Amino acid sequence: MKKRHITLFTAIAAAAAFASTAQAAPIVTPGDGYEGPYRLAFVTNGEYGAKSQVIADYNTFVSDEAALVSELAALGATWNCIGSTGTVSAKVNTGTDSTGDANDVPIYTTTGLRVADDNADLWDGSIATPVYFGDGTVAGVEGGAQEQTWTGTESDGSSRPVGGDGSYLGAGDGGDGTARYITLARGGYTDGNWIEGPSDHDGTPDNNRTYTKHFMAMSAVISGTTPADPEITSITSLGGGNFELTLKGDPSTSYEFYSSATLDFTLGSTLVPLTVILGGGGGTDVTTDGSGDATVQMPLAGSANFVRAVGP
């Protein structure tokens, strides 16, 4: 993995930090430190009916809903409905029907909480955390009747067959004018009820009424985040050859410190590792806190005109 670093000029007469330019990142990135490819899942704020047998209709609806949330729109991702018609299951529609390939990645809420470790974990009958609305607000309380979402899906990701206790999306459009019960879910659940809960009919046929509810959406695979370069934000002389440095980097990440007489930090006789005497483990490294911050104290060894923090 490429080392990431930033250098700080530390002449005794003056100390100046050269701050790196960090890449802007949307707020909908994983919140547990994971930096690889991932997906997002959310509940739509808007509602839509469940009478169509065409999965593309539902995909269009959830895509339009994602476009209403600026942070989701900024991702430029493709969005599909976590729902099933009679011919297309939720796991196929969302591309979560495989294992061990590029589509098999962790899934998160729009607040950065992990829903499932991978595709198999998503469809094993439970998830790690409830799915939230696209704007990050909570989608219901477990056991409550609020925030119902049409799914037409069983807990293993397959289409729910037509039956009295629930059916796939569009099952009521059988040409006989009969309203049928469609499987739905209620917000807040982490067991199989997150996708396969009770059911409700899709509307009354005599007056063409359609019952609208929320839907769940899932993104295509999103590229992993680019870690920020570490930044030495200040350096203060404590006297006696000791200095205090503050560092801004990635959360819970280890960084090493080196000094050099020049800006050439290639390994050689002028490159000296610095020993952390406060804020680290007594070696050459320090680990940032959950916000990516660290404060260390150290003596400057060698011809320490420049100091560099080196990350993973």
C-alpha positions in Angstrom: 0.0 0.0 0.0 1.3 3.4 -0.8 2.6 5.4 2.1 1.0 8.8 2.7 2.9 11.6 4.3 3.3 15.3 4.8 6.4 17.2 5.8 6.7 20.1 8.2 9.6 22.6 8.3 10.9 22.8 11.8 13.8 25.3 11.9 14.4 26.5 15.4 13.8 30.1 14.3 10.4 29.3 12.9 8.0 26.4 12.4 5.6 26.3 9.5 3.2 23.5 8.5 2.3 22.8 4.9 -1.3 21.5 4.9 -2.4 18.9 2.4 -5.5 19.3 0.4 -8.0 16.7 1.6 -10.5 15.2 -0.9 -14.1 16.1 -0.2 -16.2 13.1 0.7 -19.9 12.7 1.0 -21.3 12.1 4.5 -22.7 8.8 3.4 -19.4 6.9 3.7 -19.0 3.9 6.1 -18.6 5.1 9.6 -16.6 2.1 11.0 -13.3 2.9 9.2 -13.9 0.6 6.3 -12.4 2.1 3.1 -13.2 -0.5 0.5 -16.1 -0.7 -2.0 -19.6 -0.7 -0.4 -23.3 -0.2 -1.0 -25.9 2.0 0.6 -29.5 1.1 1.5 -32.2 3.5 2.5 -36.0 3.9 2.8 -37.6 6.4 0.5 -39.2 9.4 2.1 -41.8 9.4 -0.6 -44.4 6.7 -1.3 -45.5 4.8 -4.3 -48.0 2.1 -5.2 -47.4 -1.7 -5.6 -49.6 -2.5 -8.6 -47.0 -2.6 -11.4 -45.5 -5.9 -12.5 -42.5 -4.1 -14.1 -39.5 -3.9 -11.8 -38.1 -0.9 -13.7 -41.0 1.2 -12.5 -39.9 0.7 -8.9 -36.3 1.3 -9.8 -37.2 4.6 -11.4 -39.1 5.6 -8.3 -36.3 4.9 -5.8 -33.8 6.6 -8.2 -35.9 9.7 -8.2 -36.1 9.6 -4.4 -32.3 9.3 -4.2 -31.9 12.4 -6.4 -33.9 14.4 -3.9 -31.2 13.9 -1.2 -28.1 16.0 -2.2 -25.6 13.7 -0.6 -27.0 10.7 -2.4 -27.2 12.5 -5.7 -23.6 13.6 -5.4 -22.5 9.9 -5.4 -23.7 9.5 -9.0 -24.7 5.9 -8.1 -27.3 3.7 -9.7 -30.2 2.8 -7.4 -32.5 -0.2 -7.5 -35.5 -1.2 -5.5 -35.1 -3.8 -2.7 -38.3 -5.4 -3.9 -39.5 -8.3 -6.0 -42.0 -8.7 -8.8 -43.2 -12.1 -10.1 -40.3 -12.4 -12.5 -37.4 -10.5 -10.8 -36.4 -11.1 -7.2 -35.0 -8.4 -4.9 -31.6 -10.1 -4.7 -31.3 -10.2 -8.5 -32.6 -6.7 -8.9 -30.1 -5.3 -6.5 -27.2 -7.5 -7.7 -26.8 -9.1 -4.3 -27.3 -12.6 -5.5 -23.6 -13.5 -5.8 -20.7 -14.3 -3.4 -17.0 -13.7 -3.6 -17.1 -11.3 -6.6 -16.9 -7.5 -7.1 -20.6 -7.2 -6.2 -20.2 -8.9 -2.8 -19.4 -6.0 -0.6 -20.6 -4.6 2.8 -23.9 -2.6 2.9 -24.4 0.5 5.0 -27.1 2.9 5.9 -27.0 6.5 4.8 -25.7 7.4 8.3 -22.7 5.1 7.9 -23.9 2.1 10.0 -23.2 -1.4 8.7 -26.4 -3.3 7.6 -24.6 -6.5 6.4 -21.1 -7.7 5.9 -21.8 -9.1 2.4 -24.6 -10.5 0.2 -24.9 -13.7 2.1 -25.2 -11.8 5.4 -27.9 -9.6 3.9 -30.1 -12.5 3.0 -29.5 -14.8 6.0 -32.6 -13.7 7.9 -31.3 -10.8 9.8 -29.4 -7.5 9.5 -27.1 -5.7 11.9 -28.9 -2.4 12.0 -32.3 -1.1 10.7 -32.4 0.7 7.3 -32.9 4.4 7.6 -34.6 7.1 5.4 -32.4 8.5 2.7 -32.0 11.8 4.6 -30.6 9.9 7.6 -33.6 10.0 9.9 -34.9 6.8 11.6 -37.5 4.8 9.6 -39.8 3.7 12.3 -39.6 1.8 15.6 -39.5 -2.0 15.8 -43.0 -3.3 16.3 -44.7 -0.1 15.2 -47.1 0.2 12.3 -45.6 3.3 10.9 -43.2 3.6 8.0 -44.5 0.6 6.1 -42.5 -0.3 2.9 -43.7 -2.4 0.0 -41.2 -5.3 -0.6 -43.0 -8.3 -2.1 -40.0 -10.3 -0.9 -39.1 -13.1 1.4 -36.2 -12.9 3.9 -33.9 -14.8 1.6 -34.3 -12.2 -1.1 -36.6 -14.2 -3.3 -40.0 -13.2 -4.7 -42.9 -13.8 -2.4 -45.3 -16.2 -4.2 -49.0 -15.3 -4.4 -50.8 -16.2 -1.2 -53.2 -15.0 1.4 -50.4 -13.8 3.7 -48.6 -11.7 1.1 -47.4 -11.7 -2.5 -44.8 -10.1 -4.8 -45.1 -6.6 -6.1 -47.8 -6.3 -8.8 -49.5 -9.6 -7.9 -52.9 -7.8 -7.8 -52.7 -7.0 -11.5 -53.9 -10.4 -12.7 -56.5 -9.2 -15.1 -59.4 -10.3 -12.9 -59.8 -6.9 -11.1 -58.9 -8.5 -7.8 -56.9 -6.6 -5.1 -54.3 -8.9 -3.6 -52.3 -8.6 -0.4 -48.6 -7.6 -1.0 -45.8 -8.4 1.4 -44.5 -5.4 3.2 -42.0 -4.5 6.0 -42.0 -2.1 8.9 -39.1 0.2 9.8 -36.9 -0.6 12.8 -36.6 -4.4 12.5 -33.3 -6.3 12.2 -34.7 -9.8 12.0 -36.4 -11.2 8.9 -39.2 -8.6 9.3 -36.8 -6.0 7.9 -37.9 -7.3 4.5 -40.6 -9.8 5.0 -43.3 -8.7 7.4 -47.1 -8.5 7.3 -49.1 -7.7 4.2 -51.6 -5.2 3.0 -53.8 -5.1 -0.2 -52.6 -2.8 -3.0 -55.9 -0.9 -3.4 -59.6 -1.4 -4.1 -60.4 -2.5 -7.6 -63.9 -0.9 -7.7 -62.7 2.7 -7.5 -59.1 2.2 -8.8 -57.7 3.3 -5.5 -54.0 2.6 -5.0 -52.4 2.3 -1.6 -49.0 3.9 -1.5 -46.2 3.1 0.9 -42.5 3.6 1.1 -39.9 1.5 -0.7 -36.3 0.5 0.1 -33.5 1.3 -2.3 -30.0 0.0 -2.7 -27.1 1.5 -4.6 -24.8 -0.2 -7.0 -21.3 -0.8 -5.7 -19.6 2.5 -4.7 -15.9 2.8 -4.9 -14.1 3.0 -1.5 -13.1 6.2 0.1 -9.7 7.8 -0.5 -7.9 8.2 2.9 -6.9 11.7 3.7 -3.2 12.6 3.8 -1.9 13.1 7.3 -1.4 16.7 8.3 0.9 18.1 11.0 -1.1 21.1 12.0 1.2 22.6 14.5 4.6 22.3 16.1 5.7 24.0 19.4 9.1 24.1 21.0 9.0 22.9 24.6 12.6 23.7 25.3 15.5 21.3 25.9 15.3 20.0 22.4 11.7 18.7 22.8 8.8 19.6 20.6 5.0 19.1 20.7 3.2 18.2 17.4 -0.5 18.0 16.6 -1.5 15.7 13.8 -4.7 15.3 11.8 -5.2 12.1 9.9 -7.6 9.1 9.5 -9.4 7.9 12.6 -7.7 5.2 14.7 -4.7 5.1 12.4 -1.0 4.6 13.3 1.6 7.2 12.0 5.4 7.2 12.3 7.6 10.3 12.4 10.9 10.9 10.7 13.3 13.9 10.5 15.6 14.9 7.7 18.1 17.6 6.9 16.4 18.1 3.5 13.1 17.5 1.8 14.5 14.4 0.4 13.0 11.7 2.6 14.3 8.7 0.7 15.8 6.1 3.1 19.4 7.0 3.8 21.8 8.3 6.4 20.0 11.7 6.8 16.6 10.0 7.6 16.2 9.6 11.4 13.1 8.0 13.1 11.8 10.1 15.9 10.9 8.6 19.3 7.5 9.6 20.7 7.8 10.4 24.4 4.3 11.5 25.1 1.1 10.6 23.3 2.5 7.4 21.7 3.7 4.0 22.7 7.3 5.0 23.4 8.3 4.1 19.8 8.2 6.0 16.6 4.5 5.9 16.0 1.3 7.3 17.4 -2.3 6.3 16.8 -5.0 8.9 16.2 -8.3 8.9 18.1 -11.7 8.3 16.6 -11.7 11.8 15.1 -8.3 11.4 13.5 -6.5 13.7 16.0 -3.3 13.1 17.9 -0.9 15.2 20.0 2.7 14.0 20.6 5.9 15.2 22.2 9.3 14.1 21.0 13.0 15.2 20.8 14.2 16.1 17.4 17.1 13.8 16.4 19.6 14.3 13.7 19.7 17.4 11.5 16.0 18.0 12.0 15.2 20.7 9.6 12.1 18.8 8.4 9.7 16.4 10.1 7.4 14.0 8.3 4.4 12.0 9.5 4.1 8.7 7.5 0.8 6.8 7.4 -0.1 3.3 6.1 
